[in-house]
């Protein structure tokens, strides 16, 4: 763990000002590490439990106690800057569990200790590298240069493994390159939605699309991975060559020319929310004006004074509608079903210069701040989403705590729509909270109350030349039609043709929408093919996609290093390991909220099986992906054909 370099001359007033803007629970952890004084872990200084997704900046403590903590932190930081080393530089084991529990204001289970020790930098986790020299003919193809693809390229470069990244777009970024619609941004706190090894001074608590895209471009530049990326190369097919024990990957460039790449292994980094899903709505092609999916927003579109209809009310629509409501003359939103919406008071709140100063200059502060976000947004809520078979109101919630969530979210909705009872019935869901993706209120309720905005609680039956007709007969004219209709999340690897052993395609194994993979990463019959953002890896209960990507790439790199070190040509997950994991996933999901039959969500396929989200905690997945066990694989130690 690298601590900030002590300033040559600490400006005490600047330090005091910055500490005045600090998160108190984070300061308590910092103060203990700097001083070793256990009294800071006890009452009256121990923070109270935070509520919901709030940062709990005050720790629930009285002003005078907060002032004591701040004053003591100023003294401790000054002493550190003058050369006094931290009293507890790297707590681990029971000491860390205790400190975590104090900082979070609630008990943190002991099985979180390994993950949090690494997150906080108290236990090193060096990137995976082969122990022996990598053969010159060993190479990897990475498909996609978004979050996971960039991460894979960075780790492959560090490991000295030759690779090429094939990216269909003009630049890196993946989802964040493509989804630049008005209002686009993260719904996970910025300091959590970033690589653990590449921090950023984020401008706001929830970064907008442009800032995330710039961050990913900076990552590519900083780690020098652009020279391995072939932009405007869209992969069309991948086929396992049994004789050569390698993959043949076909791609088409912007000019239509076909290129073939040979690699010992393939890492797919195409994401689940990558291919826009446009429903087969009668009359859609007859619409006279611009009609487009939200992920394909026209660059030169001017909505000023236009009549706009938005089909859908999910995550994309929730960001688009508030962003354009003040610009258009009329805005109609066709909503098939309402969403649960959580209050997010800091959704647009910027970080101050004082807060950035803390992150940059106070030892341990950034790491503890990020660890608190990880606890709040990753697994804290997971136990409350398990189905209680004895619960007496399964029609509205899955257990007593989930029912409490329902009451809290309903109270917030009622406050926001107190003056619009007509909207309450349309906006209040009838299924359990968290059953679909929880959304943050970034001005949605305020937007749908505007006089020029109408929420139509109907699906869409037809698109006409001049507008939209709902399935209950409501017709509205519009000049522009926005399809916020989601993605082909269940059609994993679509539209690529992926063919493994014996000429068997991955679609033969999965069918149209029933994907499964061991750890979401690998499938029997497809040697040396490794998925990121694969089946059952999306976080339905909350958390950072980047955390999951780091877990997956860590596992893949460990396996690749074992292939190199062992002179292994191919590794194919055993059928019984795959089946056991799939059964465990399905059994766990049967006890989780996403299998609740009172709703539809994009996590489930047409037969009701959950194929997108994981039923497990982040810490469980982190633990499972620390190291690959070759005993889980059929290992082929035959000769590899050289890479042309």
C-alpha positions in Angstrom: 0.0 0.0 0.0 1.4 3.4 -1.0 0.6 6.2 1.4 0.4 9.8 0.2 3.7 11.6 0.4 3.6 13.9 3.5 3.5 17.6 2.4 6.8 19.3 2.9 5.0 22.0 4.9 1.5 21.2 6.1 -0.8 24.2 5.9 -2.7 23.8 9.2 -5.6 25.9 8.1 -6.0 24.0 4.8 -5.8 20.8 6.8 -8.5 21.9 9.2 -10.7 23.1 6.4 -10.4 19.8 4.6 -11.0 17.7 7.7 -14.1 19.9 8.3 -15.5 18.4 5.1 -14.6 14.8 5.9 -16.7 11.8 6.3 -16.6 11.1 10.1 -16.7 7.3 10.0 -13.7 7.4 7.6 -11.9 9.7 9.9 -12.4 7.4 12.9 -10.6 4.6 11.0 -7.8 6.9 9.9 -7.4 8.3 13.4 -7.1 4.8 14.9 -4.5 3.8 12.3 -2.4 6.9 12.9 -2.6 6.9 16.7 -3.3 3.3 17.8 -5.6 4.8 20.4 -8.5 2.3 20.9 -10.7 4.8 22.6 -11.6 6.1 19.2 -13.3 2.8 18.5 -15.6 3.0 21.5 -18.4 5.3 22.6 -18.9 8.2 22.2 -16.8 8.1 19.1 -17.9 4.9 17.4 -20.2 5.9 14.5 -23.8 4.8 14.3 -25.2 2.7 11.4 -26.0 4.6 8.3 -29.4 4.5 6.6 -30.0 3.4 3.1 -27.3 4.4 0.6 -26.4 7.7 2.3 -22.7 8.4 3.0 -23.5 8.9 6.7 -21.1 11.8 6.8 -21.8 12.7 10.4 -21.7 9.1 11.6 -24.8 9.9 13.5 -22.7 11.6 16.2 -23.4 14.9 18.0 -21.6 18.0 16.6 -19.3 18.2 19.6 -18.1 14.7 19.2 -17.5 15.2 15.5 -15.5 18.3 16.4 -13.3 16.2 18.8 -12.7 13.6 16.1 -11.7 16.3 13.6 -9.4 18.1 16.0 -7.6 14.9 16.9 -7.3 14.0 13.2 -5.6 17.3 12.5 -3.1 16.6 15.3 -2.5 13.1 14.1 -2.0 14.1 10.4 0.5 16.8 11.5 2.4 14.3 13.5 2.5 11.9 10.6 3.7 14.7 8.3 6.5 15.5 10.7 7.7 11.9 10.6 5.8 9.9 13.1 4.8 6.5 11.4 1.3 5.2 11.6 0.8 3.2 14.8 -1.3 0.5 13.0 -0.1 0.6 9.4 -1.9 -2.6 8.2 -4.5 -4.2 10.5 -5.6 -7.6 9.5 -7.4 -10.6 11.0 -9.7 -9.9 14.0 -8.3 -6.4 14.3 -9.4 -5.5 10.8 -12.8 -7.0 11.4 -13.3 -4.9 14.5 -12.1 -1.8 12.7 -14.4 -2.5 9.8 -17.4 -3.0 12.1 -16.7 0.3 13.9 -16.2 2.2 10.6 -19.4 0.8 9.1 -21.4 1.2 12.3 -22.6 -2.4 12.2 -21.1 -5.9 12.5 -19.1 -6.9 9.4 -18.8 -10.7 9.1 -15.3 -12.2 9.5 -15.5 -13.8 6.0 -15.1 -10.3 4.6 -11.6 -9.8 6.1 -9.6 -11.2 3.2 -11.4 -9.2 0.5 -11.4 -6.0 2.6 -7.7 -6.4 3.6 -6.8 -6.4 -0.1 -9.3 -3.6 -0.9 -7.6 -1.5 1.8 -4.1 -2.4 0.7 -3.2 -4.1 4.0 -2.5 -7.4 2.2 -0.7 -7.3 -1.1 -2.2 -8.8 -4.3 0.3 -8.7 -7.1 -1.0 -9.2 -10.6 -0.7 -12.8 -11.9 2.5 -13.5 -13.9 3.9 -16.8 -15.2 6.9 -18.2 -13.4 8.6 -19.3 -16.6 9.2 -17.5 -19.8 6.1 -17.2 -22.0 6.6 -19.0 -25.3 6.7 -16.7 -28.3 3.9 -18.7 -30.0 1.5 -18.3 -27.0 -1.1 -15.6 -27.6 -4.5 -14.4 -26.6 -7.3 -12.6 -28.4 -9.4 -10.2 -26.3 -12.8 -9.3 -27.8 -13.8 -5.8 -26.7 -12.1 -2.8 -25.3 -14.5 -1.7 -22.6 -14.0 -2.1 -18.9 -13.2 -5.8 -18.9 -11.3 -5.8 -22.1 -9.0 -2.9 -21.0 -8.4 -4.7 -17.7 -7.5 -8.0 -19.5 -5.1 -6.1 -21.8 -3.4 -4.5 -18.9 -2.9 -7.8 -17.1 -1.8 -9.6 -20.2 0.7 -6.9 -20.9 2.0 -7.1 -17.3 2.3 -10.8 -17.6 4.3 -10.6 -20.9 1.7 -12.6 -22.8 1.3 -11.6 -26.5 -2.2 -10.4 -27.3 -4.5 -8.4 -29.5 -7.7 -6.7 -28.6 -10.4 -6.5 -31.3 -12.8 -3.6 -30.8 -15.7 -2.8 -33.0 -15.8 0.9 -32.1 -13.5 3.8 -32.9 -12.2 4.1 -29.3 -12.1 2.3 -26.0 -15.0 2.4 -23.5 -17.5 -0.1 -24.6 -20.8 0.8 -23.0 -19.6 4.2 -22.0 -18.4 5.0 -25.5 -21.8 4.0 -27.0 -24.3 5.2 -24.5 -24.0 9.0 -24.7 -27.7 9.8 -24.5 -28.7 12.9 -22.4 -28.4 12.3 -18.7 -26.3 9.1 -19.1 -24.2 8.3 -16.0 -23.3 5.8 -13.4 -25.7 4.6 -10.7 -22.9 3.4 -8.5 -20.7 5.9 -6.5 -17.9 7.1 -8.7 -15.1 6.2 -6.2 -16.4 2.6 -6.3 -17.0 2.6 -10.0 -13.3 2.7 -10.9 -10.4 0.3 -11.0 -8.9 -0.5 -7.7 -5.4 0.2 -9.0 -6.1 3.5 -10.9 -7.8 6.1 -8.7 -9.4 9.2 -10.0 -10.4 12.6 -8.5 -14.0 12.3 -9.5 -15.9 15.6 -9.9 -19.2 14.3 -8.6 -20.6 11.4 -6.5 -22.2 9.9 -9.6 -20.1 10.5 -12.6 -21.7 11.4 -15.9 -21.0 9.4 -19.1 -18.4 11.8 -20.4 -16.2 11.7 -17.3 -16.4 7.9 -17.2 -15.4 7.7 -20.9 -12.5 10.1 -20.3 -11.4 8.0 -17.3 -11.3 4.8 -19.5 -9.4 6.6 -22.2 -6.9 7.8 -19.6 -6.5 4.2 -18.3 -5.7 3.0 -21.9 -3.1 5.7 -22.3 -1.5 5.3 -18.9 -1.0 1.6 -19.3 0.0 1.8 -22.9 -2.5 -0.7 -24.2 -3.7 1.1 -27.3 -0.9 -0.4 -29.4 -2.5 -3.8 -28.9 -6.0 -2.7 -29.9 -7.4 -3.1 -33.5 -10.2 -0.5 -33.6 -13.1 -0.9 -36.0 -12.6 -4.6 -36.1 -15.9 -6.4 -35.3 -15.5 -10.1 -34.4 -18.0 -12.2 -36.3 -16.9 -15.7 -35.4 -14.5 -17.9 -33.4 -13.8 -21.5 -34.0 -11.7 -24.0 -32.0 -9.2 -25.8 -34.1 -8.7 -29.2 -32.5 -5.7 -30.2 -34.5 -3.9 -27.0 -33.8 -5.3 -26.6 -30.3 -6.0 -23.0 -30.9 -8.8 -20.6 -31.7 -9.4 -19.0 -35.1 -11.1 -15.7 -34.7 -12.6 -13.8 -37.6 -13.2 -10.1 -37.7 -14.4 -7.6 -40.3 -12.9 -4.1 -40.4 -14.6 -0.8 -41.3 -14.0 -1.4 -45.0 -15.6 -4.8 -45.0 -12.4 -6.8 -45.3 -12.1 -10.0 -43.3 -9.2 -10.7 -41.0 -8.4 -13.9 -39.2 -6.5 -14.2 -35.9 -5.0 -17.3 -34.4 -4.7 -17.5 -30.6 -4.2 -20.1 -27.9 -6.9 -18.5 -25.8 -9.8 -16.1 -26.2 -11.2 -13.7 -23.6 -14.6 -12.3 -24.5 -15.3 -8.8 -23.0 -18.4 -7.9 -24.9 -20.7 -7.3 -21.9 -24.3 -8.3 -21.4 -25.8 -4.8 -22.1 -24.1 -4.2 -25.4 -26.5 -5.1 -28.2 -29.6 -2.9 -28.3 -32.9 -4.7 -28.1 -35.5 -3.2 -30.4 -38.9 -4.8 -29.9 -41.0 -5.9 -32.9 -43.6 -3.2 -32.6 -46.1 -3.1 -35.5 -45.7 0.0 -37.6 -42.3 1.0 -36.2 -40.7 1.3 -39.6 -43.5 3.6 -40.8 -42.7 6.4 -38.2 -42.0 9.6 -40.1 -39.5 11.2 -37.7 -36.3 10.0 -36.0 -36.8 6.7 -34.2 -33.8 5.2 -32.4 -32.6 3.1 -29.5 -31.3 5.1 -26.5 -27.8 3.5 -27.1 -27.8 4.9 -30.6 -28.6 8.5 -29.8 -28.0 10.7 -32.9 -25.1 13.1 -32.4 -26.8 16.1 -34.1 -30.3 15.7 -32.7 -31.9 18.9 -31.6 -35.0 18.3 -29.4 -35.8 22.0 -28.8 -39.6 22.4 -29.1 -40.2 18.9 -30.3 -42.8 16.4 -29.2 -41.0 13.4 -28.0 -42.2 9.9 -27.0 -40.1 7.6 -24.9 -41.0 3.9 -24.8 -39.8 2.4 -21.6 -39.3 3.6 -18.0 -36.2 1.6 -16.9 -32.7 2.8 -16.1 -32.0 4.6 -19.4 -35.4 6.3 -19.5 -35.0 7.3 -15.9 -31.9 9.4 -16.9 -33.2 10.6 -20.3 -36.6 12.0 -19.2 -35.3 14.5 -16.6 -32.5 15.5 -18.9 -34.7 16.5 -21.9 -38.0 17.5 -20.1 -37.1 21.2 -20.0 -36.1 21.3 -23.7 -39.0 19.6 -25.4 -42.5 21.0 -26.0 -44.2 17.7 -25.1 -42.9 14.5 -23.6 -44.9 11.3 -23.4 -43.5 8.3 -21.5 -45.0 4.9 -22.2 -44.5 2.7 -19.1 -45.3 -1.0 -19.1 -44.5 -1.3 -15.4 -43.3 1.1 -12.8 -39.9 0.9 -11.1 -38.9 1.2 -7.4 -36.9 4.4 -7.0 -34.6 5.3 -4.1 -33.8 8.7 -2.8 -30.3 9.9 -3.8 -29.6 13.3 -2.4 -26.1 13.4 -3.7 -26.8 12.2 -7.3 -25.7 15.5 -8.7 -23.6 16.7 -5.8 -20.0 17.6 -6.7 -17.0 16.7 -4.6 -15.4 19.8 -3.2 -11.7 20.8 -3.4 -11.5 20.1 0.4 -12.7 16.5 -0.2 -10.2 16.0 -3.0 -7.5 17.3 -0.7 -8.4 14.7 1.8 -8.2 11.9 -0.8 -4.8 13.1 -2.0 -3.1 14.0 1.2 -4.5 12.2 4.3 -3.1 8.7 4.8 -5.6 5.9 4.5 -8.5 8.3 3.9 -9.1 7.3 0.2 -8.9 3.6 0.9 -11.3 3.7 3.8 -13.7 6.0 2.0 -13.8 3.5 -0.9 -14.1 0.5 1.5 -17.1 2.2 3.1 -18.7 2.5 -0.4 -17.9 -1.1 -1.1 -19.7 -2.2 2.1 -22.7 0.0 1.5 -23.2 -0.7 -2.1 -22.0 -4.3 -2.5 -23.3 -6.8 0.0 -24.9 -5.0 2.8 -28.4 -5.4 1.4 -27.9 -9.0 0.2 -29.3 -10.8 3.3 -32.5 -8.8 3.1 -33.3 -10.1 -0.4 -33.6 -13.8 0.6 -37.1 -15.2 0.5 -38.6 -16.0 3.8 -41.0 -19.0 3.2 -42.9 -18.2 6.4 -43.5 -14.5 5.4 -47.2 -13.8 5.4 -47.2 -11.2 2.6 -45.3 -12.7 -0.3 -47.4 -10.8 -2.8 -45.7 -7.5 -1.9 -42.3 -8.4 -0.3 -40.1 -11.4 0.4 -39.4 -10.9 4.1 -40.0 -8.5 7.0 -36.9 -6.3 6.2 -37.8 -6.2 2.5 -41.3 -5.0 3.6 -39.6 -2.3 5.5 -37.8 -1.2 2.4 -41.1 -1.2 0.6 -42.6 1.2 3.2 -39.5 3.5 3.1 -39.5 3.7 -0.7 -43.3 4.2 -0.7 -43.0 7.1 1.8 -40.4 8.7 -0.4 -42.7 8.3 -3.5 -45.6 9.8 -1.5 -43.6 12.8 -0.5 -42.5 13.4 -4.1 -46.0 13.0 -5.5 -48.1 14.4 -2.7 -49.6 17.0 -5.0 -50.2 14.5 -7.8 -52.4 11.6 -6.6 -53.1 10.8 -10.2 -49.5 9.9 -10.7 -49.2 7.8 -7.5 -51.2 4.9 -8.9 -49.1 4.9 -12.0 -45.7 5.2 -10.3 -46.2 2.8 -7.4 -44.9 -0.8 -8.1 -46.8 -3.8 -6.9 -43.8 -6.2 -6.7 -41.1 -6.4 -4.0 -38.4 -3.7 -3.9 -35.1 -4.9 -5.5 -37.1 -7.4 -7.6 -36.0 -5.4 -10.6 -32.9 -3.2 -10.7 -33.3 -0.4 -8.1 -33.1 3.0 -9.7 -32.0 6.3 -8.2 -34.1 9.4 -8.3 -32.2 11.8 -10.5 -35.2 14.1 -11.0 -37.6 11.5 -12.3 -40.5 12.4 -10.0 -40.0 16.1 -10.6 -39.9 15.5 -14.3 -43.1 13.5 -14.6 -44.9 16.3 -12.7 -44.1 18.9 -15.3 -47.0 20.2 -17.3 -45.4 19.2 -20.5 -44.8 15.6 -19.4 -47.3 12.7 -19.4 -46.8 9.3 -18.0 -48.9 6.7 -19.8 -49.2 3.5 -17.9 -49.5 1.3 -20.9 -47.4 -0.9 -23.1 -47.1 0.0 -26.8 -49.5 -1.7 -29.3 -48.5 0.2 -32.4 -46.4 2.9 -33.9 -48.0 5.0 -36.6 -46.5 7.5 -39.0 -47.1 10.3 -36.6 -47.1 8.8 -33.1 -47.7 5.9 -30.7 -50.7 4.0 -29.6 -50.8 2.2 -26.2 -52.2 -1.2 -25.6 -55.2 0.3 -23.8 -56.0 2.7 -26.7 -54.1 5.9 -25.7 -52.7 7.6 -28.7 -50.1 10.4 -28.7 -48.5 12.2 -31.6 -44.8 12.8 -31.5 -42.0 14.1 -33.7 -39.2 12.0 -32.2 -39.4 8.4 -30.8 -36.9 7.1 -28.3 -36.7 3.4 -27.6 -35.4 2.9 -24.1 -36.1 -0.8 -24.5 -33.0 -2.5 -23.1 -30.5 -4.9 -24.5 -30.2 -8.5 -25.6 -28.9 -9.5 -22.1 -29.8 -13.2 -22.4 -28.2 -13.7 -25.8 -24.7 -14.0 -24.5 -22.0 -13.4 -27.1 -24.6 -12.5 -29.7 -24.3 -12.0 -32.6 -20.9 -13.8 -32.8 -20.8 -17.4 -34.0 -18.7 -19.4 -31.4 -17.9 -23.0 -32.2 -16.0 -25.3 -29.9 -15.1 -29.0 -30.0 -16.8 -31.3 -32.4 -18.3 -28.4 -34.3 -20.7 -27.6 -31.6 -21.8 -24.0 -31.4 -22.3 -22.2 -28.0 -25.9 -21.6 -29.1 -26.4 -25.4 -29.3 -25.4 -25.6 -25.6 -27.3 -22.6 -24.4 -30.2 -22.3 -26.8 -31.5 -18.8 -27.5 -31.6 -17.5 -23.9 -30.4 -20.0 -21.3 -26.7 -19.3 -20.9 -24.6 -20.8 -18.1 -20.9 -21.0 -17.3 -18.7 -22.1 -14.5 -18.1 -19.0 -12.4 -19.7 -17.2 -15.3 -16.4 -17.7 -17.1 -16.0 -21.0 -18.9 -18.1 -23.7 -20.6 -17.5 -27.4 -21.3 -16.6 -28.1 -24.9 -15.0 -24.7 -25.4 -11.3 -25.1 -24.3 -9.4 -21.9 -23.5 -12.5 -19.7 -24.0 -13.0 -17.3 -21.1 -15.9 -15.0 -20.6 -16.1 -11.7 -18.6 -19.5 -10.4 -17.7 -20.8 -13.9 -18.4 -24.0 -15.6 -17.2 -25.0 -15.0 -13.6 -22.4 -12.3 -12.9 -24.5 -9.1 -13.0 -25.0 -7.6 -9.6 -28.7 -7.4 -8.9 -28.3 -6.4 -5.3 -25.9 -3.6 -6.0 -22.3 -2.9 -6.3 -19.6 -2.1 -8.9 -19.4 -4.0 -12.2 -15.7 -3.2 -12.1 -15.2 -5.2 -8.9 -16.7 -8.2 -10.7 -14.5 -7.6 -13.7 -11.4 -7.6 -11.6 -12.4 -10.9 -10.0 -13.0 -12.5 -13.4 -9.8 -11.3 -15.0 -7.8 -12.3 -11.9 -9.1 -15.9 -12.3 -8.5 -15.9 -16.0 -5.0 -14.7 -15.6 -4.3 -17.3 -12.9 -5.4 -20.0 -15.3 -3.5 -18.6 -18.2 -0.3 -18.5 -16.1 -0.8 -22.1 -15.1 -1.2 -23.1 -18.8 2.1 -21.3 -19.6 4.0 -22.7 -16.5 2.7 -26.2 -17.1 3.2 -26.3 -20.8 -0.5 -27.0 -21.1 -2.1 -26.7 -24.6 -5.7 -26.5 -23.4 -7.9 -26.5 -20.4 -11.6 -27.3 -20.5 -13.8 -27.2 -17.5 -15.2 -30.6 -16.5 -18.9 -31.2 -17.2 -19.6 -32.2 -13.6 -18.0 -29.0 -12.2 -20.1 -26.9 -14.6 -23.3 -28.8 -13.7 -22.6 -28.5 -10.0 -22.1 -24.8 -10.3 -25.2 -24.3 -12.4 -27.3 -26.3 -9.9 -25.9 -24.2 -7.1 -26.8 -21.0 -8.9 -30.3 -22.2 -9.6 -30.8 -23.4 -6.0 -29.5 -20.1 -4.6 -31.7 -18.1 -7.0 -34.8 -20.1 -5.9 -34.3 -18.5 -2.5 -33.6 -15.0 -3.8 -35.9 -12.1 -4.7 -35.3 -12.2 -8.5 -37.2 -15.5 -8.8 -40.3 -13.9 -7.4 -43.2 -14.6 -9.8 -45.0 -11.4 -9.2 -43.1 -9.5 -11.8 -41.0 -9.5 -15.0 -37.3 -8.5 -15.1 -34.5 -8.7 -17.6 -32.6 -11.0 -15.3 -34.9 -14.0 -16.2 -35.3 -15.8 -19.5 -38.5 -16.7 -21.2 -38.8 -19.9 -19.0 -38.3 -18.0 -15.7 -34.7 -19.0 -15.1 -32.4 -16.2 -13.8 -29.5 -16.1 -16.3 -28.1 -12.6 -15.8 -27.6 -11.8 -12.1 -25.6 -13.7 -9.5 -27.4 -15.0 -6.4 -24.2 -14.8 -4.4 -22.5 -12.0 -2.5 -19.6 -10.1 -4.0 -17.4 -11.5 -1.3 -18.4 -15.1 -2.2 -17.5 -14.5 -5.9 -14.2 -12.7 -4.9 -13.2 -15.8 -2.8 -14.2 -18.2 -5.6 -12.1 -16.4 -8.2 -8.9 -15.9 -6.2 -7.2 -19.0 -7.8 -8.0 -21.4 -10.6 -7.9 -25.1 -9.6 -6.7 -27.3 -12.5 -8.5 -30.2 -10.9 -11.7 -28.6 -12.2 -10.4 -28.9 -15.8 -9.6 -31.5 -18.4 -6.0 -30.6 -19.2 -4.5 -31.3 -22.6 -0.7 -31.4 -22.4 -0.3 -32.1 -26.1 1.8 -30.0 -28.4 0.4 -26.7 -29.4 0.6 -25.7 -33.0 2.7 -22.5 -33.5 0.9 -19.3 -33.9 1.2 -18.0 -37.5 
